[in-house]
Amino acid sequence: MKNISGKRLGISAIVSGLGLILLISGCALFEDEQTAKGRKLYHHYCMHCHGENGRQNEGFNWSSMSDPRPRDLSDKAAMSTFSDEEIFSAVSREMRDTSKEEVLNDENYFAVSTMPTFKYTLSEKEIWGVIGYVRTLHGMSLTYDLEARQKELQGVLQEAEQALEAEKPVLEAAELKLEEAEEARSDDDDETILPEEEALEEVQAKFDGIQDIYDQAKAAVDNFSKRPKMNQVSRPDLAISEEELPRLEEVGKQLYQNKYGCNGCHSINEQGGLVGPALDRAGFRLNDTWVYRWIRYPQGMKKHTRMPNLGINDQDARAVTAYLETLRAPKPDQPIAAPE
């Protein structure tokens, strides 16, 4: 009897221990593979602002950010009002200037500059994984059909490929007709535009349009499961006239604050985020070519950096680089603390 009682006590202790583990882990043991990957990505890219459990003032960077601060991802009443697609649209979007009225008034745009886009950093599937994990923070689950999405993208690519293959013989035939017409043309008619030239231009324009559709469909299929990649950014020529420089610096400041939300992660004069290094003395400490290349393609400079690729074009990168060159605060009495 004593042995049986002891076994029962031992089993009860094991069950209770497992229950405690599950409670502490937030049922992570029952996550599917996609959500588990989303949790890891969330912890790397999102937790410093949104917090480990999605609660406000939980992430170390939350209190340093400007309003509107990150929303409470654990609030089911609020988060249940957003569809999976709407959350995806916020996480994967083109960055726009939030100082413009048309951007602020666009109901279909998430107009908070300090929330970065991950469109150019993560694959579409990875972003859906993050959203799936975010859903668990307020007791819901992802309902978006990823398998159907992948099939849809593959179907569009297949149709574009078939259209492209069908148009190739038409283009080749038009090129052959023009070649034959040019051979038959007399020397006196060299300046005359042949009907075959005009016909080829129309066929070429149609072919180029189909090629563009195919290229976009191919990129969409690739980006569904693979992270977007850029070619290594080449060394830029950042020379600019003294007359143009003040205007470019002002544009860069505007972009820094209102379009790309750099102040969400970086601080100037102790105002701004704590994720990245303080930029008070960027004009002294940083090489402008290095800054430009980092802004254009962070992962090309440091593969696992937390800084996402924001899709900044050449013109904007030049302006932000020019603005950062103006930041030349006096050397502090105490060393600037490293970001957490």
URDA-V177436 format. One record per residue. N is the residue number from 1. RES is the residue in one letter. SS is DSSP state (helix for helix, strand for strand, loop for the rest). OMEGA is omega in whole degrees, -180 to 180 (NA if undefined). D_CENTER is the distance of its C-alpha to the mean C-alpha in Angstrom with 2 decimals. Layout:
N:RES:SS:OMEGA:D_CENTER
N:RES:SS:OMEGA:D_CENTER
//
This chain:
1:M:loop:-179:64.17
2:K:helix:-179:62.79
3:N:helix:179:60.65
4:I:helix:180:59.28
5:S:helix:180:58.47
6:G:helix:179:56.79
7:K:helix:180:54.62
8:R:helix:179:53.67
9:L:helix:-180:52.75
10:G:helix:179:50.68
11:I:helix:179:48.80
12:S:helix:-180:48.27
13:A:helix:179:46.86
14:I:helix:180:44.43
15:V:helix:180:43.30
16:S:helix:179:42.92
17:G:helix:178:40.95
18:L:helix:178:38.56
19:G:helix:180:38.18
20:L:helix:179:37.33
21:I:helix:-180:34.76
22:L:helix:-180:33.06
23:L:helix:-178:33.18
24:I:helix:-175:31.65
25:S:helix:-179:28.90
26:G:loop:179:27.80
27:C:loop:180:28.83
28:A:helix:-180:26.24
29:L:helix:-177:28.91
30:F:helix:178:28.47
31:E:loop:171:24.70
32:D:loop:-174:23.88
33:E:helix:-178:21.99
34:Q:helix:-180:18.71
35:T:helix:178:18.95
36:A:helix:177:20.10
37:K:helix:177:17.05
38:G:helix:179:14.94
39:R:helix:180:17.27
40:K:helix:179:16.76
41:L:helix:177:12.98
42:Y:helix:-179:13.66
43:H:helix:-178:16.30
44:H:helix:-171:14.29
45:Y:helix:-167:11.21
46:C:loop:-169:12.70
47:M:helix:-178:16.46
48:H:helix:177:17.22
49:C:helix:-174:16.43
50:H:helix:179:17.14
51:G:loop:-177:19.93
52:E:loop:-179:21.02
53:N:loop:177:22.39
54:G:loop:-176:20.14
55:R:loop:179:22.99
56:Q:loop:-180:23.03
57:N:loop:179:24.29
58:E:loop:177:23.71
59:G:loop:-176:20.84
60:F:loop:-178:22.23
61:N:loop:-170:19.88
62:W:helix:-174:20.54
63:S:helix:-179:23.79
64:S:helix:-176:22.61
65:M:loop:178:20.01
66:S:loop:176:21.11
67:D:loop:-3:21.75
68:P:loop:-179:20.36
69:R:loop:-179:19.57
70:P:loop:-179:17.50
71:R:loop:-180:19.34
72:D:loop:-178:21.50
73:L:loop:179:19.74
74:S:loop:-178:23.20
75:D:loop:-176:24.84
76:K:helix:-178:25.55
77:A:helix:-180:27.33
78:A:helix:-174:24.33
79:M:helix:180:21.53
80:S:loop:178:23.70
81:T:loop:-180:23.59
82:F:loop:175:19.96
83:S:loop:176:19.44
84:D:helix:-179:16.94
85:E:helix:179:15.49
86:E:helix:177:15.27
87:I:helix:178:13.38
88:F:helix:-179:10.87
89:S:helix:179:10.69
90:A:helix:-176:10.11
91:V:helix:-176:7.26
92:S:loop:-176:5.52
93:R:loop:170:6.96
94:E:loop:178:7.96
95:M:loop:-179:9.12
96:R:loop:-176:12.90
97:D:loop:-176:15.96
98:T:loop:174:17.20
99:S:loop:-179:20.63
100:K:loop:-177:21.41
101:E:helix:-177:23.43
102:E:helix:177:22.06
103:V:helix:180:18.53
104:L:helix:-177:20.10
105:N:loop:179:22.33
106:D:loop:-177:19.85
107:E:loop:-178:20.24
108:N:loop:-179:17.36
109:Y:loop:178:14.77
110:F:loop:-170:13.59
111:A:loop:174:15.01
112:V:loop:-171:14.40
113:S:loop:-176:12.95
114:T:loop:172:13.09
115:M:loop:-175:10.56
116:P:loop:172:7.18
117:T:loop:176:4.02
118:F:loop:-179:2.21
119:K:loop:-176:2.58
120:Y:loop:-178:3.68
121:T:loop:-176:4.71
122:L:loop:173:6.38
123:S:loop:179:8.77
124:E:helix:-180:9.55
125:K:helix:178:12.54
126:E:helix:179:11.04
127:I:helix:176:9.12
128:W:helix:176:12.59
129:G:helix:177:14.20
130:V:helix:180:12.69
131:I:helix:177:13.85
132:G:helix:178:17.09
133:Y:helix:178:17.67
134:V:helix:178:17.04
135:R:helix:-180:19.66
136:T:helix:-178:22.11
137:L:helix:176:21.95
138:H:loop:171:23.82
139:G:loop:178:25.92
140:M:loop:177:24.28
141:S:loop:180:22.71
142:L:loop:178:20.15
143:T:loop:-179:22.09
144:Y:loop:-176:19.61
145:D:loop:-178:21.13
146:L:helix:-179:18.76
147:E:helix:179:21.69
148:A:helix:179:22.43
149:R:helix:180:18.88
150:Q:helix:178:19.11
151:K:helix:178:22.62
152:E:helix:-180:21.63
153:L:helix:179:19.16
154:Q:helix:177:21.89
155:G:helix:178:24.47
156:V:helix:179:22.80
157:L:helix:-180:22.53
158:Q:helix:179:26.16
159:E:helix:180:27.39
160:A:helix:179:25.75
161:E:helix:179:27.26
162:Q:helix:178:30.61
163:A:helix:180:30.57
164:L:helix:179:29.83
165:E:helix:180:32.66
166:A:helix:-176:34.97
167:E:helix:-178:34.44
168:K:helix:178:35.06
169:P:helix:179:38.86
170:V:helix:178:39.04
171:L:helix:-180:37.46
172:E:helix:179:39.78
173:A:helix:179:42.77
174:A:helix:178:42.02
175:E:helix:179:41.75
176:L:helix:179:45.06
177:K:helix:179:46.81
178:L:helix:179:45.86
179:E:helix:179:47.08
180:E:helix:180:50.37
181:A:helix:179:50.79
182:E:helix:178:50.34
183:E:helix:-178:52.93
184:A:helix:-176:55.36
185:R:loop:179:54.94
186:S:loop:-180:57.86
187:D:helix:-178:57.62
188:D:helix:-176:58.59
189:D:helix:-175:55.48
190:D:loop:-176:52.91
191:E:loop:-178:51.41
192:T:loop:177:51.22
193:I:loop:-178:47.89
194:L:loop:175:48.38
195:P:helix:-180:47.40
196:E:helix:177:45.69
197:E:helix:180:43.39
198:E:helix:179:42.25
199:A:helix:179:41.87
200:L:helix:179:39.74
201:E:helix:179:37.43
202:E:helix:180:36.88
203:V:helix:-180:36.31
204:Q:helix:179:33.93
205:A:helix:178:31.87
206:K:helix:180:31.69
207:F:helix:-180:30.80
208:D:helix:178:27.98
209:G:helix:178:26.57
210:I:helix:178:26.74
211:Q:helix:178:25.21
212:D:helix:179:22.15
213:I:helix:179:21.88
214:Y:helix:-179:22.33
215:D:helix:179:19.70
216:Q:helix:179:17.07
217:A:helix:179:18.40
218:K:helix:179:18.41
219:A:helix:-180:14.76
220:A:helix:178:13.96
221:V:helix:180:16.31
222:D:helix:-176:15.01
223:N:helix:177:11.32
224:F:helix:-176:12.84
225:S:helix:-180:14.16
226:K:loop:178:12.88
227:R:loop:178:9.79
228:P:loop:178:8.88
229:K:loop:175:11.28
230:M:loop:168:12.64
231:N:loop:179:16.29
232:Q:loop:-177:17.41
233:V:loop:-179:17.48
234:S:loop:-179:21.16
235:R:loop:-177:23.26
236:P:loop:170:23.13
237:D:loop:-175:26.23
238:L:loop:178:25.62
239:A:loop:-180:29.20
240:I:loop:-177:29.70
241:S:loop:179:32.93
242:E:helix:180:34.19
243:E:helix:-176:34.48
244:E:helix:-172:30.83
245:L:helix:-179:29.39
246:P:helix:179:29.95
247:R:helix:-179:28.14
248:L:helix:179:25.10
249:E:helix:179:25.10
250:E:helix:176:25.25
251:V:helix:179:22.36
252:G:helix:178:20.31
253:K:helix:178:21.40
254:Q:helix:180:20.40
255:L:helix:-180:16.84
256:Y:helix:-174:16.67
257:Q:helix:-166:17.88
258:N:helix:-179:16.98
259:K:helix:-175:13.85
260:Y:loop:172:11.53
261:G:loop:-178:13.41
262:C:helix:-180:14.25
263:N:helix:175:17.33
264:G:helix:-178:15.58
265:C:loop:-178:15.54
266:H:loop:179:18.16
267:S:strand:171:21.71
268:I:strand:-176:24.26
269:N:loop:177:27.85
270:E:loop:176:26.93
271:Q:strand:180:24.75
272:G:strand:-173:21.14
273:G:loop:-176:19.19
274:L:loop:-176:20.44
275:V:loop:179:17.47
276:G:loop:-179:17.51
277:P:loop:174:20.80
278:A:loop:-174:22.81
279:L:loop:-179:22.74
280:D:loop:-175:26.26
281:R:loop:-178:27.62
282:A:helix:-179:24.71
283:G:helix:177:27.04
284:F:helix:-165:29.56
285:R:helix:-170:27.59
286:L:loop:175:24.78
287:N:loop:-173:25.25
288:D:helix:177:23.65
289:T:helix:178:22.75
290:W:helix:179:21.08
291:V:helix:-179:19.14
292:Y:helix:-178:18.02
293:R:helix:177:16.88
294:W:helix:-180:15.04
295:I:helix:-177:13.19
296:R:helix:-173:12.33
297:Y:loop:-177:11.30
298:P:helix:-177:11.59
299:Q:helix:175:11.73
300:G:helix:179:14.46
301:M:helix:179:16.42
302:K:loop:-167:16.05
303:K:loop:-172:14.71
304:H:loop:178:14.27
305:T:loop:176:13.32
306:R:loop:-179:11.79
307:M:loop:180:10.12
308:P:loop:171:6.37
309:N:loop:-175:5.86
310:L:loop:-180:5.68
311:G:loop:-178:7.10
312:I:loop:-180:10.44
313:N:loop:-176:13.38
314:D:helix:-177:16.70
315:Q:helix:-180:18.56
316:D:helix:180:16.33
317:A:helix:177:16.02
318:R:helix:-179:19.81
319:A:helix:180:20.35
320:V:helix:177:18.42
321:T:helix:179:20.23
322:A:helix:179:23.48
323:Y:helix:-179:23.03
324:L:helix:177:22.44
325:E:helix:-179:25.60
326:T:loop:-175:27.56
327:L:loop:-174:26.92
328:R:loop:180:30.19
329:A:loop:177:31.45
330:P:loop:179:34.70
331:K:loop:-177:34.64
332:P:loop:177:34.71
333:D:loop:179:37.78
334:Q:loop:179:35.79
335:P:loop:177:32.88
336:I:loop:-178:29.41
337:A:loop:177:28.30
338:A:loop:178:25.53
339:P:loop:-180:22.38
340:E:loop:NA:22.76
//
